[in-house]
Structure formats: structure tokens, C-alpha cells
Amino acid sequence: MSQESLKQQLQQLHQTLQQQPQLTDEDREWVRKVAQDIEQTGAADADLSERINQQVVEFEQDHPALAEALRQVMDTLARIGV
């Protein structure tokens, strides 16, 4: 896995986010902020990883596609050693 793979996963996350009209504005902004943090740093620190994992659990029931997209981003980060 590479930075290019991470970039593709983040693009997929943005697309999935756009397909979730039932998300609250707060949830939508949270996902955008996380994606922006990852894009800017090219990495995720322990705090960011924990926040993403917690949100995946919260999204699992009501927004499974979004939870899966976040999980894929986390997997990609892990594979590239972040």
C-alpha cells in the first residue's frame, strides 16, 4: 500500500459521505475534518486513530457504508505503517 492508495481511499470516503443525506451536519463535518487531517499530515496519530475507531462504531448501525469507508482508510493507514 502507498500514499496513492490512501489518496484513493480518501476520495472514496468523500464520495460515500456525499451519498449519505441522512447524516447530521455535525457528523458530516466530523468526517470532513478527519479526512482533511489525514490529507494534510499524510498520517494519523494515535488520537486521530482512536477518534476514527470510535466513530466507526457509532456509524455502524445507521451508516454502514460510511463506517466501511472509514474502516478502509484505517486499514490503508495501517498497511503503509502509519
SEFIZA-3560 file (N, C-alpha, C; in Angstrom, 3 decimals):
REM SEFIZA-3560
<numar><xx>0.842</xx><yy>-1.181</yy><zz>0.000</zz><atom>N</atom></numar>
<numar><xx>0.000</xx><yy>0.000</yy><zz>0.000</zz><atom>CA</atom></numar>
<numar><xx>0.884</xx><yy>1.241</yy><zz>0.000</zz><atom>C</atom></numar>
<numar><xx>0.377</xx><yy>2.293</yy><zz>-0.607</zz><atom>N</atom></numar>
<numar><xx>1.155</xx><yy>3.504</yy><zz>-0.750</zz><atom>CA</atom></numar>
<numar><xx>0.302</xx><yy>4.720</yy><zz>-0.423</zz><atom>C</atom></numar>
<numar><xx>0.953</xx><yy>5.867</yy><zz>-0.528</zz><atom>N</atom></numar>
<numar><xx>0.227</xx><yy>7.124</yy><zz>-0.349</zz><atom>CA</atom></numar>
<numar><xx>-0.871</xx><yy>7.248</yy><zz>-1.401</zz><atom>C</atom></numar>
<numar><xx>-0.623</xx><yy>6.718</yy><zz>-2.592</zz><atom>N</atom></numar>
<numar><xx>-1.635</xx><yy>6.763</yy><zz>-3.656</zz><atom>CA</atom></numar>
<numar><xx>-2.880</xx><yy>5.973</yy><zz>-3.251</zz><atom>C</atom></numar>
<numar><xx>-2.666</xx><yy>4.830</yy><zz>-2.632</zz><atom>N</atom></numar>
<numar><xx>-3.791</xx><yy>4.030</yy><zz>-2.151</zz><atom>CA</atom></numar>
<numar><xx>-4.575</xx><yy>4.793</yy><zz>-1.085</zz><atom>C</atom></numar>
<numar><xx>-3.862</xx><yy>5.468</yy><zz>-0.205</zz><atom>N</atom></numar>
<numar><xx>-4.521</xx><yy>6.279</yy><zz>0.820</zz><atom>CA</atom></numar>
<numar><xx>-5.339</xx><yy>7.382</yy><zz>0.166</zz><atom>C</atom></numar>
<numar><xx>-4.778</xx><yy>8.003</yy><zz>-0.842</zz><atom>N</atom></numar>
<numar><xx>-5.483</xx><yy>9.068</yy><zz>-1.556</zz><atom>CA</atom></numar>
<numar><xx>-6.779</xx><yy>8.532</yy><zz>-2.168</zz><atom>C</atom></numar>
<numar><xx>-6.716</xx><yy>7.341</yy><zz>-2.756</zz><atom>N</atom></numar>
<numar><xx>-7.904</xx><yy>6.726</yy><zz>-3.344</zz><atom>CA</atom></numar>
<numar><xx>-8.950</xx><yy>6.424</yy><zz>-2.270</zz><atom>C</atom></numar>
<numar><xx>-8.506</xx><yy>5.935</yy><zz>-1.127</zz><atom>N</atom></numar>
<numar><xx>-9.438</xx><yy>5.636</yy><zz>-0.041</zz><atom>CA</atom></numar>
<numar><xx>-10.110</xx><yy>6.910</yy><zz>0.468</zz><atom>C</atom></numar>
<numar><xx>-9.352</xx><yy>7.990</yy><zz>0.555</zz><atom>N</atom></numar>
<numar><xx>-9.933</xx><yy>9.261</yy><zz>0.996</zz><atom>CA</atom></numar>
<numar><xx>-10.931</xx><yy>9.796</yy><zz>-0.024</zz><atom>C</atom></numar>
<numar><xx>-10.653</xx><yy>9.608</yy><zz>-1.304</zz><atom>N</atom></numar>
<numar><xx>-11.619</xx><yy>10.000</yy><zz>-2.331</zz><atom>CA</atom></numar>
<numar><xx>-12.897</xx><yy>9.183</yy><zz>-2.198</zz><atom>C</atom></numar>
<numar><xx>-12.743</xx><yy>7.895</yy><zz>-1.935</zz><atom>N</atom></numar>
<numar><xx>-13.907</xx><yy>7.035</yy><zz>-1.725</zz><atom>CA</atom></numar>
<numar><xx>-14.696</xx><yy>7.488</yy><zz>-0.498</zz><atom>C</atom></numar>
<numar><xx>-14.002</xx><yy>7.885</yy><zz>0.536</zz><atom>N</atom></numar>
<numar><xx>-14.660</xx><yy>8.388</yy><zz>1.740</zz><atom>CA</atom></numar>
<numar><xx>-15.481</xx><yy>9.633</yy><zz>1.419</zz><atom>C</atom></numar>
<numar><xx>-14.925</xx><yy>10.550</yy><zz>0.646</zz><atom>N</atom></numar>
<numar><xx>-15.661</xx><yy>11.758</yy><zz>0.259</zz><atom>CA</atom></numar>
<numar><xx>-16.898</xx><yy>11.401</yy><zz>-0.565</zz><atom>C</atom></numar>
<numar><xx>-16.764</xx><yy>10.459</yy><zz>-1.482</zz><atom>N</atom></numar>
<numar><xx>-17.911</xx><yy>10.040</yy><zz>-2.297</zz><atom>CA</atom></numar>
<numar><xx>-18.991</xx><yy>9.404</yy><zz>-1.429</zz><atom>C</atom></numar>
<numar><xx>-18.570</xx><yy>8.560</yy><zz>-0.509</zz><atom>N</atom></numar>
<numar><xx>-19.535</xx><yy>7.908</yy><zz>0.384</zz><atom>CA</atom></numar>
<numar><xx>-20.241</xx><yy>8.942</yy><zz>1.244</zz><atom>C</atom></numar>
<numar><xx>-19.501</xx><yy>9.921</yy><zz>1.704</zz><atom>N</atom></numar>
<numar><xx>-20.073</xx><yy>10.992</yy><zz>2.518</zz><atom>CA</atom></numar>
<numar><xx>-21.163</xx><yy>11.726</yy><zz>1.748</zz><atom>C</atom></numar>
<numar><xx>-20.937</xx><yy>11.993</yy><zz>0.477</zz><atom>N</atom></numar>
<numar><xx>-21.924</xx><yy>12.687</yy><zz>-0.340</zz><atom>CA</atom></numar>
<numar><xx>-23.180</xx><yy>11.854</yy><zz>-0.550</zz><atom>C</atom></numar>
<numar><xx>-23.071</xx><yy>10.549</yy><zz>-0.426</zz><atom>N</atom></numar>
<numar><xx>-24.204</xx><yy>9.653</yy><zz>-0.641</zz><atom>CA</atom></numar>
<numar><xx>-24.973</xx><yy>9.355</yy><zz>0.646</zz><atom>C</atom></numar>
<numar><xx>-24.681</xx><yy>10.094</yy><zz>1.698</zz><atom>N</atom></numar>
<numar><xx>-25.317</xx><yy>9.868</yy><zz>2.998</zz><atom>CA</atom></numar>
<numar><xx>-26.134</xx><yy>11.099</yy><zz>3.398</zz><atom>C</atom></numar>
<numar><xx>-27.270</xx><yy>11.364</yy><zz>2.735</zz><atom>N</atom></numar>
<numar><xx>-28.040</xx><yy>12.583</yy><zz>3.031</zz><atom>CA</atom></numar>
<numar><xx>-28.629</xx><yy>12.613</yy><zz>4.436</zz><atom>C</atom></numar>
<numar><xx>-28.753</xx><yy>11.461</yy><zz>5.074</zz><atom>N</atom></numar>
<numar><xx>-29.360</xx><yy>11.421</yy><zz>6.396</zz><atom>CA</atom></numar>
<numar><xx>-28.382</xx><yy>11.761</yy><zz>7.516</zz><atom>C</atom></numar>
<numar><xx>-27.117</xx><yy>11.999</yy><zz>7.194</zz><atom>N</atom></numar>
<numar><xx>-26.140</xx><yy>12.371</yy><zz>8.218</zz><atom>CA</atom></numar>
<numar><xx>-26.468</xx><yy>13.744</yy><zz>8.782</zz><atom>C</atom></numar>
<numar><xx>-26.211</xx><yy>13.910</yy><zz>10.059</zz><atom>N</atom></numar>
<numar><xx>-26.369</xx><yy>15.233</yy><zz>10.653</zz><atom>CA</atom></numar>
<numar><xx>-25.232</xx><yy>16.120</yy><zz>10.160</zz><atom>C</atom></numar>
<numar><xx>-25.428</xx><yy>17.408</yy><zz>10.245</zz><atom>N</atom></numar>
<numar><xx>-24.373</xx><yy>18.343</yy><zz>9.854</zz><atom>CA</atom></numar>
<numar><xx>-23.125</xx><yy>18.121</yy><zz>10.706</zz><atom>C</atom></numar>
<numar><xx>-23.331</xx><yy>17.805</yy><zz>11.969</zz><atom>N</atom></numar>
<numar><xx>-22.205</xx><yy>17.559</yy><zz>12.878</zz><atom>CA</atom></numar>
<numar><xx>-21.396</xx><yy>16.337</yy><zz>12.446</zz><atom>C</atom></numar>
<numar><xx>-22.078</xx><yy>15.247</yy><zz>12.104</zz><atom>N</atom></numar>
<numar><xx>-21.393</xx><yy>14.040</yy><zz>11.641</zz><atom>CA</atom></numar>
<numar><xx>-20.663</xx><yy>14.290</yy><zz>10.323</zz><atom>C</atom></numar>
<numar><xx>-21.315</xx><yy>14.978</yy><zz>9.430</zz><atom>N</atom></numar>
<numar><xx>-20.721</xx><yy>15.286</yy><zz>8.126</zz><atom>CA</atom></numar>
<numar><xx>-19.447</xx><yy>16.119</yy><zz>8.313</zz><atom>C</atom></numar>
<numar><xx>-19.514</xx><yy>17.107</yy><zz>9.173</zz><atom>N</atom></numar>
<numar><xx>-18.349</xx><yy>17.954</yy><zz>9.430</zz><atom>CA</atom></numar>
<numar><xx>-17.227</xx><yy>17.157</yy><zz>10.092</zz><atom>C</atom></numar>
<numar><xx>-17.583</xx><yy>16.236</yy><zz>10.986</zz><atom>N</atom></numar>
<numar><xx>-16.562</xx><yy>15.409</yy><zz>11.648</zz><atom>CA</atom></numar>
<numar><xx>-15.795</xx><yy>14.586</yy><zz>10.615</zz><atom>C</atom></numar>
<numar><xx>-16.502</xx><yy>13.956</yy><zz>9.694</zz><atom>N</atom></numar>
<numar><xx>-15.844</xx><yy>13.135</yy><zz>8.675</zz><atom>CA</atom></numar>
<numar><xx>-14.961</xx><yy>14.002</yy><zz>7.782</zz><atom>C</atom></numar>
<numar><xx>-15.454</xx><yy>15.166</yy><zz>7.388</zz><atom>N</atom></numar>
<numar><xx>-14.642</xx><yy>16.061</yy><zz>6.566</zz><atom>CA</atom></numar>
<numar><xx>-13.364</xx><yy>16.480</yy><zz>7.295</zz><atom>C</atom></numar>
<numar><xx>-13.487</xx><yy>16.772</yy><zz>8.567</zz><atom>N</atom></numar>
<numar><xx>-12.328</xx><yy>17.210</yy><zz>9.357</zz><atom>CA</atom></numar>
<numar><xx>-11.298</xx><yy>16.087</yy><zz>9.469</zz><atom>C</atom></numar>
<numar><xx>-11.745</xx><yy>14.878</yy><zz>9.723</zz><atom>N</atom></numar>
<numar><xx>-10.822</xx><yy>13.741</yy><zz>9.822</zz><atom>CA</atom></numar>
<numar><xx>-10.110</xx><yy>13.524</yy><zz>8.494</zz><atom>C</atom></numar>
<numar><xx>-10.857</xx><yy>13.544</yy><zz>7.408</zz><atom>N</atom></numar>
<numar><xx>-10.245</xx><yy>13.359</yy><zz>6.088</zz><atom>CA</atom></numar>
<numar><xx>-9.234</xx><yy>14.472</yy><zz>5.818</zz><atom>C</atom></numar>
<numar><xx>-9.576</xx><yy>15.684</yy><zz>6.176</zz><atom>N</atom></numar>
<numar><xx>-8.667</xx><yy>16.804</yy><zz>5.983</zz><atom>CA</atom></numar>
<numar><xx>-7.405</xx><yy>16.634</yy><zz>6.835</zz><atom>C</atom></numar>
<numar><xx>-7.565</xx><yy>16.203</yy><zz>8.075</zz><atom>N</atom></numar>
<numar><xx>-6.410</xx><yy>15.973</yy><zz>8.946</zz><atom>CA</atom></numar>
<numar><xx>-5.475</xx><yy>14.932</yy><zz>8.345</zz><atom>C</atom></numar>
<numar><xx>-6.031</xx><yy>13.856</yy><zz>7.826</zz><atom>N</atom></numar>
<numar><xx>-5.213</xx><yy>12.799</yy><zz>7.227</zz><atom>CA</atom></numar>
<numar><xx>-4.543</xx><yy>13.309</yy><zz>5.958</zz><atom>C</atom></numar>
<numar><xx>-5.288</xx><yy>14.029</yy><zz>5.129</zz><atom>N</atom></numar>
<numar><xx>-4.728</xx><yy>14.556</yy><zz>3.891</zz><atom>CA</atom></numar>
<numar><xx>-3.580</xx><yy>15.519</yy><zz>4.162</zz><atom>C</atom></numar>
<numar><xx>-3.738</xx><yy>16.368</yy><zz>5.160</zz><atom>N</atom></numar>
<numar><xx>-2.717</xx><yy>17.370</yy><zz>5.456</zz><atom>CA</atom></numar>
<numar><xx>-1.450</xx><yy>16.750</yy><zz>6.027</zz><atom>C</atom></numar>
<numar><xx>-1.597</xx><yy>15.768</yy><zz>6.874</zz><atom>N</atom></numar>
<numar><xx>-0.423</xx><yy>15.195</yy><zz>7.515</zz><atom>CA</atom></numar>
<numar><xx>0.080</xx><yy>13.962</yy><zz>6.793</zz><atom>C</atom></numar>
<numar><xx>-0.797</xx><yy>13.347</yy><zz>5.991</zz><atom>N</atom></numar>
<numar><xx>-0.422</xx><yy>12.100</yy><zz>5.337</zz><atom>CA</atom></numar>
<numar><xx>-0.341</xx><yy>10.963</yy><zz>6.328</zz><atom>C</atom></numar>
<numar><xx>-0.862</xx><yy>11.170</yy><zz>7.505</zz><atom>N</atom></numar>
<numar><xx>-0.757</xx><yy>10.166</yy><zz>8.562</zz><atom>CA</atom></numar>
<numar><xx>-1.880</xx><yy>10.377</yy><zz>9.565</zz><atom>C</atom></numar>
<numar><xx>-1.959</xx><yy>9.443</yy><zz>10.471</zz><atom>N</atom></numar>
<numar><xx>-2.919</xx><yy>9.556</yy><zz>11.561</zz><atom>CA</atom></numar>
<numar><xx>-2.177</xx><yy>9.288</yy><zz>12.857</zz><atom>C</atom></numar>
<numar><xx>-2.329</xx><yy>10.182</yy><zz>13.809</zz><atom>N</atom></numar>
<numar><xx>-1.686</xx><yy>9.924</yy><zz>15.094</zz><atom>CA</atom></numar>
<numar><xx>-2.604</xx><yy>9.053</yy><zz>15.940</zz><atom>C</atom></numar>
<numar><xx>-2.137</xx><yy>8.662</yy><zz>17.091</zz><atom>N</atom></numar>
<numar><xx>-2.906</xx><yy>7.737</yy><zz>17.942</zz><atom>CA</atom></numar>
<numar><xx>-4.255</xx><yy>8.331</yy><zz>18.321</zz><atom>C</atom></numar>
<numar><xx>-4.294</xx><yy>9.626</yy><zz>18.615</zz><atom>N</atom></numar>
<numar><xx>-5.546</xx><yy>10.274</yy><zz>18.997</zz><atom>CA</atom></numar>
<numar><xx>-6.530</xx><yy>10.255</yy><zz>17.834</zz><atom>C</atom></numar>
<numar><xx>-6.054</xx><yy>10.585</yy><zz>16.652</zz><atom>N</atom></numar>
<numar><xx>-6.916</xx><yy>10.584</yy><zz>15.473</zz><atom>CA</atom></numar>
<numar><xx>-7.416</xx><yy>9.176</yy><zz>15.172</zz><atom>C</atom></numar>
<numar><xx>-6.554</xx><yy>8.209</yy><zz>15.272</zz><atom>N</atom></numar>
<numar><xx>-6.953</xx><yy>6.814</yy><zz>15.049</zz><atom>CA</atom></numar>
<numar><xx>-8.041</xx><yy>6.394</yy><zz>16.026</zz><atom>C</atom></numar>
<numar><xx>-7.890</xx><yy>6.774</yy><zz>17.267</zz><atom>N</atom></numar>
<numar><xx>-8.901</xx><yy>6.434</yy><zz>18.280</zz><atom>CA</atom></numar>
<numar><xx>-10.237</xx><yy>7.106</yy><zz>17.975</zz><atom>C</atom></numar>
<numar><xx>-10.196</xx><yy>8.375</yy><zz>17.574</zz><atom>N</atom></numar>
<numar><xx>-11.439</xx><yy>9.082</yy><zz>17.224</zz><atom>CA</atom></numar>
<numar><xx>-12.129</xx><yy>8.404</yy><zz>16.043</zz><atom>C</atom></numar>
<numar><xx>-11.348</xx><yy>7.997</yy><zz>15.052</zz><atom>N</atom></numar>
<numar><xx>-11.929</xx><yy>7.325</yy><zz>13.882</zz><atom>CA</atom></numar>
<numar><xx>-12.556</xx><yy>6.001</yy><zz>14.304</zz><atom>C</atom></numar>
<numar><xx>-11.851</xx><yy>5.232</yy><zz>15.105</zz><atom>N</atom></numar>
<numar><xx>-12.390</xx><yy>3.940</yy><zz>15.556</zz><atom>CA</atom></numar>
<numar><xx>-13.687</xx><yy>4.115</yy><zz>16.336</zz><atom>C</atom></numar>
<numar><xx>-13.749</xx><yy>5.110</yy><zz>17.195</zz><atom>N</atom></numar>
<numar><xx>-14.976</xx><yy>5.355</yy><zz>17.962</zz><atom>CA</atom></numar>
<numar><xx>-16.127</xx><yy>5.732</yy><zz>17.039</zz><atom>C</atom></numar>
<numar><xx>-15.827</xx><yy>6.571</yy><zz>16.037</zz><atom>N</atom></numar>
<numar><xx>-16.884</xx><yy>6.999</yy><zz>15.126</zz><atom>CA</atom></numar>
<numar><xx>-17.357</xx><yy>5.855</yy><zz>14.241</zz><atom>C</atom></numar>
<numar><xx>-16.456</xx><yy>4.963</yy><zz>13.861</zz><atom>N</atom></numar>
<numar><xx>-16.852</xx><yy>3.788</yy><zz>13.070</zz><atom>CA</atom></numar>
<numar><xx>-17.903</xx><yy>2.993</yy><zz>13.835</zz><atom>C</atom></numar>
<numar><xx>-17.678</xx><yy>2.798</yy><zz>15.119</zz><atom>N</atom></numar>
<numar><xx>-18.635</xx><yy>2.056</yy><zz>15.949</zz><atom>CA</atom></numar>
<numar><xx>-19.975</xx><yy>2.777</yy><zz>15.980</zz><atom>C</atom></numar>
<numar><xx>-19.946</xx><yy>4.107</yy><zz>16.115</zz><atom>N</atom></numar>
<numar><xx>-21.199</xx><yy>4.870</yy><zz>16.164</zz><atom>CA</atom></numar>
<numar><xx>-21.935</xx><yy>4.844</yy><zz>14.818</zz><atom>C</atom></numar>
<numar><xx>-21.202</xx><yy>4.879</yy><zz>13.714</zz><atom>N</atom></numar>
<numar><xx>-21.821</xx><yy>4.890</yy><zz>12.386</zz><atom>CA</atom></numar>
<numar><xx>-22.294</xx><yy>3.515</yy><zz>11.952</zz><atom>C</atom></numar>
<numar><xx>-21.793</xx><yy>2.462</yy><zz>12.551</zz><atom>N</atom></numar>
<numar><xx>-22.037</xx><yy>1.098</yy><zz>12.090</zz><atom>CA</atom></numar>
<numar><xx>-23.525</xx><yy>0.796</yy><zz>11.898</zz><atom>C</atom></numar>
<numar><xx>-24.349</xx><yy>1.161</yy><zz>12.826</zz><atom>N</atom></numar>
<numar><xx>-25.775</xx><yy>0.839</yy><zz>12.765</zz><atom>CA</atom></numar>
<numar><xx>-26.523</xx><yy>1.658</yy><zz>11.718</zz><atom>C</atom></numar>
<numar><xx>-26.356</xx><yy>2.979</yy><zz>11.754</zz><atom>N</atom></numar>
<numar><xx>-27.156</xx><yy>3.851</yy><zz>10.900</zz><atom>CA</atom></numar>
<numar><xx>-26.514</xx><yy>4.171</yy><zz>9.555</zz><atom>C</atom></numar>
<numar><xx>-25.192</xx><yy>4.081</yy><zz>9.470</zz><atom>N</atom></numar>
<numar><xx>-24.475</xx><yy>4.475</yy><zz>8.253</zz><atom>CA</atom></numar>
<numar><xx>-23.397</xx><yy>3.444</yy><zz>7.929</zz><atom>C</atom></numar>
<numar><xx>-23.790</xx><yy>2.214</yy><zz>7.614</zz><atom>N</atom></numar>
<numar><xx>-22.797</xx><yy>1.158</yy><zz>7.403</zz><atom>CA</atom></numar>
<numar><xx>-21.826</xx><yy>1.431</yy><zz>6.259</zz><atom>C</atom></numar>
<numar><xx>-22.270</xx><yy>2.073</yy><zz>5.195</zz><atom>N</atom></numar>
<numar><xx>-21.357</xx><yy>2.363</yy><zz>4.077</zz><atom>CA</atom></numar>
<numar><xx>-20.273</xx><yy>3.342</yy><zz>4.503</zz><atom>C</atom></numar>
<numar><xx>-20.647</xx><yy>4.326</yy><zz>5.284</zz><atom>N</atom></numar>
<numar><xx>-19.679</xx><yy>5.296</yy><zz>5.777</zz><atom>CA</atom></numar>
<numar><xx>-18.718</xx><yy>4.646</yy><zz>6.768</zz><atom>C</atom></numar>
<numar><xx>-19.242</xx><yy>3.793</yy><zz>7.629</zz><atom>N</atom></numar>
<numar><xx>-18.389</xx><yy>3.069</yy><zz>8.584</zz><atom>CA</atom></numar>
<numar><xx>-17.376</xx><yy>2.217</yy><zz>7.830</zz><atom>C</atom></numar>
<numar><xx>-17.811</xx><yy>1.562</yy><zz>6.778</zz><atom>N</atom></numar>
<numar><xx>-16.906</xx><yy>0.722</yy><zz>5.984</zz><atom>CA</atom></numar>
<numar><xx>-15.833</xx><yy>1.571</yy><zz>5.310</zz><atom>C</atom></numar>
<numar><xx>-16.211</xx><yy>2.715</yy><zz>4.770</zz><atom>N</atom></numar>
<numar><xx>-15.227</xx><yy>3.596</yy><zz>4.119</zz><atom>CA</atom></numar>
<numar><xx>-14.184</xx><yy>4.073</yy><zz>5.125</zz><atom>C</atom></numar>
<numar><xx>-14.616</xx><yy>4.422</yy><zz>6.325</zz><atom>N</atom></numar>
<numar><xx>-13.667</xx><yy>4.829</yy><zz>7.369</zz><atom>CA</atom></numar>
<numar><xx>-12.760</xx><yy>3.669</yy><zz>7.758</zz><atom>C</atom></numar>
<numar><xx>-13.334</xx><yy>2.485</yy><zz>7.850</zz><atom>N</atom></numar>
<numar><xx>-12.551</xx><yy>1.299</yy><zz>8.204</zz><atom>CA</atom></numar>
<numar><xx>-11.478</xx><yy>1.028</yy><zz>7.139</zz><atom>C</atom></numar>
<numar><xx>-11.825</xx><yy>1.214</yy><zz>5.886</zz><atom>N</atom></numar>
<numar><xx>-10.863</xx><yy>1.011</yy><zz>4.800</zz><atom>CA</atom></numar>
<numar><xx>-9.724</xx><yy>2.026</yy><zz>4.868</zz><atom>C</atom></numar>
<numar><xx>-10.043</xx><yy>3.260</yy><zz>5.211</zz><atom>N</atom></numar>
<numar><xx>-8.989</xx><yy>4.269</yy><zz>5.379</zz><atom>CA</atom></numar>
<numar><xx>-8.055</xx><yy>3.847</yy><zz>6.502</zz><atom>C</atom></numar>
<numar><xx>-8.620</xx><yy>3.386</yy><zz>7.613</zz><atom>N</atom></numar>
<numar><xx>-7.792</xx><yy>2.951</yy><zz>8.734</zz><atom>CA</atom></numar>
<numar><xx>-6.929</xx><yy>1.751</yy><zz>8.346</zz><atom>C</atom></numar>
<numar><xx>-7.485</xx><yy>0.817</yy><zz>7.599</zz><atom>N</atom></numar>
<numar><xx>-6.704</xx><yy>-0.345</yy><zz>7.138</zz><atom>CA</atom></numar>
<numar><xx>-5.553</xx><yy>0.094</yy><zz>6.244</zz><atom>C</atom></numar>
<numar><xx>-5.835</xx><yy>1.026</yy><zz>5.358</zz><atom>N</atom></numar>
<numar><xx>-4.780</xx><yy>1.524</yy><zz>4.458</zz><atom>CA</atom></numar>
<numar><xx>-3.673</xx><yy>2.205</yy><zz>5.258</zz><atom>C</atom></numar>
<numar><xx>-4.050</xx><yy>3.002</yy><zz>6.240</zz><atom>N</atom></numar>
<numar><xx>-3.052</xx><yy>3.658</yy><zz>7.086</zz><atom>CA</atom></numar>
<numar><xx>-2.192</xx><yy>2.625</yy><zz>7.792</zz><atom>C</atom></numar>
<numar><xx>-2.820</xx><yy>1.583</yy><zz>8.294</zz><atom>N</atom></numar>
<numar><xx>-2.072</xx><yy>0.536</yy><zz>8.988</zz><atom>CA</atom></numar>
<numar><xx>-1.111</xx><yy>-0.182</yy><zz>8.038</zz><atom>C</atom></numar>
<numar><xx>-1.557</xx><yy>-0.419</yy><zz>6.819</zz><atom>N</atom></numar>
<numar><xx>-0.729</xx><yy>-1.135</yy><zz>5.843</zz><atom>CA</atom></numar>
<numar><xx>0.489</xx><yy>-0.336</yy><zz>5.396</zz><atom>C</atom></numar>
<numar><xx>0.358</xx><yy>0.997</yy><zz>5.394</zz><atom>N</atom></numar>
<numar><xx>1.514</xx><yy>1.809</yy><zz>4.999</zz><atom>CA</atom></numar>
<numar><xx>2.361</xx><yy>2.208</yy><zz>6.203</zz><atom>C</atom></numar>
<numar><xx>2.012</xx><yy>1.618</yy><zz>7.345</zz><atom>N</atom></numar>
<numar><xx>2.852</xx><yy>1.822</yy><zz>8.521</zz><atom>CA</atom></numar>
<numar><xx>2.581</xx><yy>3.064</yy><zz>9.312</zz><atom>C</atom></numar>
<numar><xx>1.375</xx><yy>3.565</yy><zz>9.221</zz><atom>N</atom></numar>
<numar><xx>1.026</xx><yy>4.769</yy><zz>9.969</zz><atom>CA</atom></numar>
<numar><xx>0.277</xx><yy>4.385</yy><zz>11.216</zz><atom>C</atom></numar>
//
